[in-house]
Amino acid sequence: MKVNKVIDVSRGDEKLSEYLEPGMKVLLAFFHGVGDCVMFKVVFEHLKKVYPDIHFDIGLCKGLDQEFIFPEAKILMPDWRENFAELGYDIVMSCNFPMNEGQDVLTKSEWCCEKELGIPPVWGHRPMQPGSNRLIGIHYNITCLPEACNPSKEIAEKIWNEVLASSYIPIETHFKHVFHNPANVKFDFVDCHVRRVQPRISLLAGLLESCYACICVVSGNFHMAVSIKDHKRICLLEKDFKLGSFTKLPIHTIDIKNYQDGSISEWLQSIS
């Protein structure tokens, strides 16, 4: 049976199961948010098991990065409905994954199985591999000698923006402890920080450990990072004091008195 239109239960069509025949090639267009994609993964796997003689693909909206959830997905343009005949499928279904009408007897996944797909209901959340760690801890401030160690706002912002531009997530790792130096104010461009968190060395250690890499002036953060992390994932921002005064490890350094644009980007690329 060749279907020459998009199947859409919400527009009066039958459930998907009513159209299926062995040997068909079927595409489910699934234009929904992250949560719905995660829930639908169990449903989609179940559908393929119920109909092993049918080839199913899932189509996702371009530009949402949802291929992380469905690596095998076909990426569709927003005008896919107008061009469904060119996609090469016997059936193209617009899967609405509808809300379960305010009841809590059936989950949203089960409701979709019963009301749209016409298959035995299933529900669940499949375990997924964690994504890559892109968190970069940045520490701009030393308590005792800020003038000799801290970067200027201009250089600090360049570092922050290069981390962002490299598709990493910068977080300032400065805790306002009991000896906090009032000179160490937060730069206004820093939009991710821990300054409101209760200061604890154990929390600092855990934060640094969870970071993919750390960029620090020669502060307590730097020394904690050296004690916790692979030295290849630490970058020291040198100013008046040099690396050799503190360690003989071949830690990467950047001269913030003579900062060269792109230095942080190049370093991040070198360790990726």
N, C-alpha and C positions, 0 to 999 in steps of 0.2 A: 504493500500500500504506500503510494507516494503522497505525502502531505504537502500541499502547496500554500500553506499559511503558517503563521506562528500559532502554536497551541497556547491558550491562555485561559485557565479555568475561571478567572475573575471576569472574563468577557463572554462566558456562556459555553465554553468548550468542555468536553468530557475530561475526566482524569487521564493522566498520561497512560496508565495501564490499558485503557480502552483502545489505544492506537498501536500498541506494540506488537511486532511480529519478529520472529527469529531472523537474524541477519541484518537487521536495521542498524543504521548509524544515527544516533540521537544526540543532540546538543541541548543542554540545559543552560539557558542564559540566566545568570545569577548576579543581579546588580543590587547588592546589599552591603551592609556595614560589616565590620570585623567580627562582631559578636555573632551575627547570623552566619557568617562564613564558618566560624569555628563550630557552631552547632550543626551546620548542614554537612560537615565532613562525615559524620557518622551515617547520616541519611544517604549520602551519595555512595558511600562504600557498600551500604546495605542494598541499595538499588541495583548495583552491579552484581551482587551475589544472587539476588532474586531472579535476575535475567542474565545469565551467563552467556547466552547466545546473541546478545545485543551489545553493540559498542556504544558506550556513553562517554561524552565529554562534558566538561563544565566550562562555561564561558564567563569570564570576569571582565569588569570594566577596566579599561586602560588607565594607568597612572595611579592606582591605589595601592600598589605593592602587595596585593592579596595573593600573589603567586607564592609567597612564603607559606601560606596555608595550603594552597593547592598548586604544587610545583608543576603539575601536568596540565594546568588550565590553558584554555585558548583565550587570548586577549581580544576583546571586542571593542569596537568603536561605539560612541554613543548612538550612531545612526544604524545600528545593526538590524533593527526591525525593517527598515526600508530596503536593506540589502540581504535579507535572510536567505533568499533563493541562491545567492552566490556562495554561501558558506559550505555547501556540499553535503548536507545532511538530509536524511529522509524525514526527520522530525526536528523542528526547533521549538523548544518549549520555553516560554517566559515563566520562570519559577518565582512566584510571588512570596513564598515562605510567609504566609499570612499570620497575623496575630491570632492567638487561640481564644478569641471572643470573650476575654475576661474570666474564663474558667481556669482552674488549676488542677483539674483531673488529668488532662493531657498536656504534656509539654508542647512547646512550639514545634519541636521536631516531629513529635508524634502527630500533631495536628496537620502538618504538611504531608506526612505520609498518607494519612487517611483522606484528606480533603483535596489534595492536588495530585499526588502521585498514584494513589490507589494501591498501596503496598502495605504489608503488615507494619505496624508502627514500631519505631525504635527511637531511642534518645541517648544522649551521652556527650562526653567531651573527650576526643581522642588525645592521648599524650602527643606532644610535639617537641621536636628538638629545640632547645633554646637558641635564640639568635646570637650573633656575634656581640661580644662586649665592646661597646664604643665609648665607655665613660672615661673621661680624662680629668684627673684631679689637678687643679691648678692652685698654687699658693704663692701669692704676691708679697706677703708681709712677714717681716721678722720683727720681733718685739723690741729687742735691745738697740739695734742700729739701723733703723729704717732708711735713713739717708744713704747709708753705705751699701744697702742691699736691694731695696725695693725698686721696681721699675717705675718709670713715669706712667701717667695715665695713658699717654699716646702709645707707648710700647706695649703696655699691658693690654690695651684694646686690640692692637694688631695681633697679639698672641691669641687672644680669645677668638677673634674673627677667623684666624687661620685654622684653629681647631674646628670651628663650625663649618668652614668651607671645605674641610677635609672629611666631612660627614661623621665627625665625632661629637660627643656630648660633653661640653665643658662644665665642670662644677668647681666652684671655689671652695677649698677645704679649710678655710680659716674659721676657727672657733673663738668666740669672744670669752676667753678665760679670765680668771681673777686678776691676772697681770696684763690684761689687754692694753695695748698702747693706743691712746685716743688718736694718734697720728695715722693709724692704720684704718682709715675709713674705707668703706666699700665703694668701689668704682660704680658709677651709675649704670654702666653697660652690663654689669654682672647680674644676670637674671636667674642664676641657679647657685645657691650657696647654703651653708649650714650655720650662719651666724646667729640664728635664733635657737639653735639646738643646744641643749644643756652640754657644756664642755666636759668631756671625759676622754682620757687618753685611750681607753678601750674603744670608744666610738670612732676616734680618729684612726686607730689601727684598722678597725673593720672597714672604714670607708676607703682608706688607701689600698687595702687588700682587694677590695671589690673593683677598683679602677683598672682599666686596661693598661694605663700608663700614668705617670705623674710628672708634672712640670712645676718646679719649685725654686724659690730663692733658697739661700742656705739657712733655713729655719728649722724648727723642730719637726715640721712636716717632712723636710728633706731627709733628715737623719732617720726618722721613723720609716720612710719609704725605702731607704737603703737597707734597713734591717728587715724589711718585709718582702720586698719585691726583687725580681731579677734586675740587676743594674742596667740591663739593656733597655728597660722600660722606664728609665728615669732620666729626666733632662734637668740639669742645673742651670738656672739663670744667674750668670756671673756678673758682678759689678765691681766692687772694690776688693772683694775677697775671692780667691781662686780655689778651684777644686782641690788642689794638692795640699791645702792647709787642713783638709778634713778627711780625705780618703785617698787611697792609691788605686781604687777601682777605676777602670776606664769608662766612667760615666760620661755621657754626652753633655757638652756644655755649649751655651750660647751667650755671647757677650752682649748684654743689653745696653751697654754704653754706646755700642756701635752696631745696633741691630740691623741685620740685613733682611729686607722683606722676603718672606717665603721660607725663612729658616725653620720655623715650627712645622710648616707643611712638609718640607723636605724630610725632617726628622721623623714625623709620623709615617710618612710613606716608607721610610727605610726600615721601620720596625713592623710594618703590617704584613 
